Amino acid sequence: RDERSVAAPAADAAGDEAASLRGRSRTSARGTDGRRGGTTTVARWWRATPIRPARRVLDRGRDRQSARGRLRADDLSTEQCQRFAAWTNLSETTFLLAPTTTGADYRVRIFTPTLELPFAGHPTLGTCRAWLDAGGEPSGDEIVQECGAGLIRIRRDHDRLAFAAPPLLRSGPVEPELLTRIERTIGGPVVDAAWADNGPGWVVAELADAAAVLAVRPDFGPEGAFDLGLVGRATSGDGHDVEVRAFFPGPSGPLEDPVTGSLNASIAMWLMDRDPTLTAYVARQGTVIGRDGRVHVARDGETIWVGGSVTGAIDGTVDI
């Protein structure tokens, strides 16, 4: 998940200011047309800054193996990781560690300000970019990340990275009570709804079309927000095939994500399972909150790849 300071339907002024500041100071990715702050991809807002303890910072002139070492946070406890992630107050903060599984190039732990996630899309691609920029060299043609969801394959094409969608932890139709709650929240009927959880806990609902998705003004009511993804097919032909929106609970109310890697991965698996002829598409996300995100999805055999362009924005040290 990313951009936890964009509220849906409302944000406090401090949250908006923080969002603006963070947008200028984190690793970012740009869409295939290269526009700043416009077209974005699955890794547009990577806020997972690998910890680089000051005592471990090495000169860039040293060998590649040393460069990889500078990113490792193996000696940090879970408590330290969580405390630092809470301090950053970013969507996710990642910590690079030595792999523990044969075949993995590195291991990553992903923390939100309040909990650890087994997997998230933006941190996966952002961490991979940081590892590569620090001199990391994969043992094979693909980069292999070890995380709470297992081994995640990542492939690269110049500045574009894409991860292989991990298997769903929970799938299948939603319960009747949850379906009623979804329709009450969005204020209308859905075409279909299902569990599509690959870690964060997503429930997804397909609406009649992209316009229906854009028209939603969610009202989660007294029960509060839950991890809800919406998708609708586009008919305009404006460079995208589906419209996606993502909502989740925040510390002071429901929030909307500009672009969400994990959700787009789970939606892709759901859509392609229902429609075997669907092999590739572009998802747009963030439209309602002033973003123009693009997520590129492609199926290659049994693998679904989700990705976009990723570039580093800041480099520094912290002392924990």
Residue pairs with C-beta under 8 A, 6 or more apart in sequence:
1 91
1 92
1 112
1 120
1 122
1 200
1 246
1 248
1 257
1 260
1 262
1 263
2 44
2 45
2 46
2 47
2 91
2 92
2 122
2 257
2 258
2 259
2 260
2 261
3 19
3 45
3 91
3 255
3 257
3 258
3 259
4 90
4 91
4 112
4 113
4 248
4 250
4 255
4 257
5 11
5 15
5 16
5 18
5 19
5 22
5 255
6 15
6 19
6 255
6 256
6 257
6 258
6 289
7 15
7 250
7 252
7 253
7 254
7 255
7 256
8 218
8 247
8 254
8 255
8 256
8 289
9 217
9 218
9 219
9 254
10 253
11 19
11 255
12 252
15 252
18 89
22 47
22 90
23 45
25 313
25 314
26 45
26 46
26 47
26 49
26 90
26 313
26 314
27 43
27 46
27 47
27 48
27 49
27 126
27 129
27 130
27 310
27 311
27 312
27 313
27 314
28 44
28 45
28 46
28 311
28 313
29 40
29 41
29 42
29 43
29 44
29 46
29 125
29 126
29 308
29 309
29 310
29 311
30 36
30 39
30 40
30 41
30 44
30 309
30 311
31 38
31 39
31 40
31 41
31 44
31 292
31 293
31 294
31 308
31 309
32 39
32 41
32 160
32 294
32 296
32 308
32 309
33 39
38 292
39 292
39 293
39 294
40 258
40 259
40 286
40 291
40 292
40 293
40 294
40 308
41 160
41 259
41 293
41 294
41 295
41 296
41 307
41 308
41 309
41 310
42 121
42 122
42 125
42 162
42 259
42 261
42 264
42 295
42 296
42 306
42 307
42 308
43 121
43 122
43 125
43 126
43 129
43 161
43 261
43 307
43 308
43 309
43 310
44 122
44 258
44 259
44 291
44 293
44 308
45 91
45 122
45 258
45 259
46 122
46 123
46 125
46 126
46 127
46 129
46 310
47 88
47 90
47 91
47 92
47 93
47 122
47 123
47 126
48 90
48 92
48 93
48 94
48 110
48 120
48 122
48 123
48 126
48 127
49 88
49 90
49 93
49 94
49 130
49 314
50 71
50 73
50 94
50 95
50 96
50 127
50 130
50 131
51 71
51 73
51 76
51 81
51 84
51 93
51 95
51 96
51 318
51 320
52 70
52 71
52 316
52 317
52 318
53 73
53 317
53 318
53 319
53 320
54 317
54 318
54 319
55 319
56 69
56 70
56 72
57 70
57 317
58 66
58 67
58 69
58 70
60 67
63 135
64 135
64 136
64 137
65 135
66 135
67 134
67 135
67 136
68 106
68 131
68 134
68 135
68 136
70 134
71 96
71 130
71 131
71 134
71 136
72 96
72 97
72 98
73 81
73 95
73 96
73 97
74 97
74 98
76 84
76 95
76 320
78 116
80 320
81 93
81 95
81 109
81 111
81 116
82 111
82 115
82 116
84 93
84 111
84 318
84 320
85 92
85 93
85 111
85 112
85 113
86 113
86 114
88 113
89 113
90 113
91 112
91 122
92 110
92 111
92 112
92 117
92 120
92 122
92 123
93 110
93 111
94 108
94 109
94 110
94 111
94 123
94 126
94 127
95 108
95 109
95 111
96 106
96 107
96 108
96 127
96 130
96 131
97 106
97 107
97 108
97 109
98 106
98 107
99 105
99 106
99 107
99 146
100 107
100 146
101 107
101 146
101 151
103 139
103 144
103 151
104 144
104 145
104 146
104 151
105 131
105 136
105 138
105 139
105 143
105 144
105 145
106 127
106 131
106 136
106 145
106 146
107 145
107 146
107 147
108 123
108 124
108 127
108 145
108 146
108 147
109 116
109 147
109 148
110 116
110 117
110 118
110 119
110 120
110 123
110 147
110 148
111 117
113 251
116 148
117 123
117 148
117 199
117 200
118 147
118 148
118 149
118 169
118 199
119 147
119 148
119 149
119 152
119 166
119 198
119 199
119 200
119 262
120 199
120 200
120 261
120 262
121 163
121 260
121 261
121 262
121 263
121 264
121 265
121 306
122 259
122 260
122 261
124 145
124 147
124 152
124 154
124 163
124 261
125 154
125 161
125 162
125 163
125 261
125 307
125 308
125 310
126 310
127 145
128 143
128 145
128 154
128 156
128 161
128 163
128 310
129 161
129 310
129 311
129 312
130 312
131 143
132 143
132 156
133 312
136 143
138 144
141 155
142 153
142 154
142 155
143 153
143 154
143 155
143 156
144 151
144 152
144 153
144 154
145 151
145 152
145 153
145 154
145 163
146 152
148 199
149 166
149 169
149 198
149 199
150 166
152 163
152 164
152 166
153 163
153 164
153 303
154 161
154 162
154 163
154 164
155 161
155 162
155 164
155 305
155 307
156 162
159 309
159 310
159 311
160 296
160 307
160 308
160 309
160 310
161 307
161 308
161 309
161 310
162 296
162 298
162 305
162 306
162 307
162 308
163 261
163 265
163 305
163 306
163 307
164 303
164 304
164 305
165 198
165 265
165 266
165 268
165 269
165 303
165 304
165 305
165 306
166 198
166 199
166 265
167 198
168 195
168 196
168 197
168 198
168 266
168 269
169 197
169 198
169 199
170 195
170 196
170 197
171 194
171 195
171 196
171 197
171 270
172 194
172 195
173 193
173 194
173 195
174 182
174 193
174 194
174 195
174 203
178 193
178 203
179 190
179 193
181 223
182 190
182 193
182 203
182 205
182 228
183 189
183 190
184 219
184 221
185 218
185 219
185 220
185 221
185 228
186 205
186 207
186 216
186 218
186 230
187 216
187 217
187 218
187 219
188 207
188 212
188 216
190 205
190 206
190 207
191 205
191 206
191 207
191 208
192 205
192 206
192 274
193 203
193 204
193 205
193 206
194 203
194 204
194 270
195 202
195 203
195 204
196 202
196 203
196 204
196 229
196 263
196 266
196 267
196 269
196 270
197 203
197 227
197 266
198 262
198 265
198 266
198 269
199 262
200 227
200 248
200 262
200 263
201 226
201 227
202 227
202 228
202 229
202 262
202 263
202 266
203 226
203 227
203 228
203 229
204 228
204 229
204 230
204 231
204 263
204 266
204 267
204 270
205 228
205 229
205 230
205 231
206 230
206 231
206 232
206 271
207 213
207 216
207 230
207 231
207 232
208 232
209 232
209 233
209 234
209 235
210 232
210 233
210 234
210 235
210 236
210 242
210 243
210 284
211 232
211 235
212 232
213 230
213 231
213 232
213 243
213 244
213 245
214 243
214 245
214 287
214 288
216 230
216 245
218 228
218 247
218 254
220 226
220 247
220 254
224 249
224 254
225 247
225 248
225 249
225 250
225 253
225 254
225 255
226 248
226 249
227 246
227 247
227 248
227 249
228 246
228 247
228 248
229 244
229 245
229 246
229 247
229 260
229 263
229 266
229 267
230 244
230 245
230 246
230 247
231 242
231 243
231 244
231 267
231 271
231 283
232 242
232 243
233 241
233 242
234 240
234 241
234 242
234 243
234 284
238 284
239 282
239 284
239 294
240 281
240 282
240 283
240 284
240 294
241 281
241 282
241 283
242 267
242 271
242 281
242 282
242 283
242 284
243 283
243 284
243 285
243 287
244 260
244 263
244 264
244 267
244 283
244 284
244 285
244 295
245 256
245 285
245 288
246 256
246 257
246 260
246 263
246 285
247 254
247 255
247 256
247 257
248 254
248 255
248 257
249 255
256 288
256 289
257 263
257 285
257 286
258 285
258 286
258 289
258 291
258 293
259 285
259 286
259 291
259 293
259 295
260 285
261 295
261 306
264 283
264 285
264 295
264 297
264 306
265 304
265 306
267 283
268 297
268 299
268 304
268 306
269 304
271 278
272 278
272 279
272 299
272 304
278 299
279 298
279 299
280 296
280 297
280 298
280 299
281 297
282 294
282 295
282 296
282 297
283 294
283 295
283 297
284 292
284 293
284 294
284 295
285 291
285 293
285 295
286 292
286 293
294 308
295 306
295 307
295 308
296 306
296 307
296 308
297 304
297 305
297 306
298 304
298 305
299 305
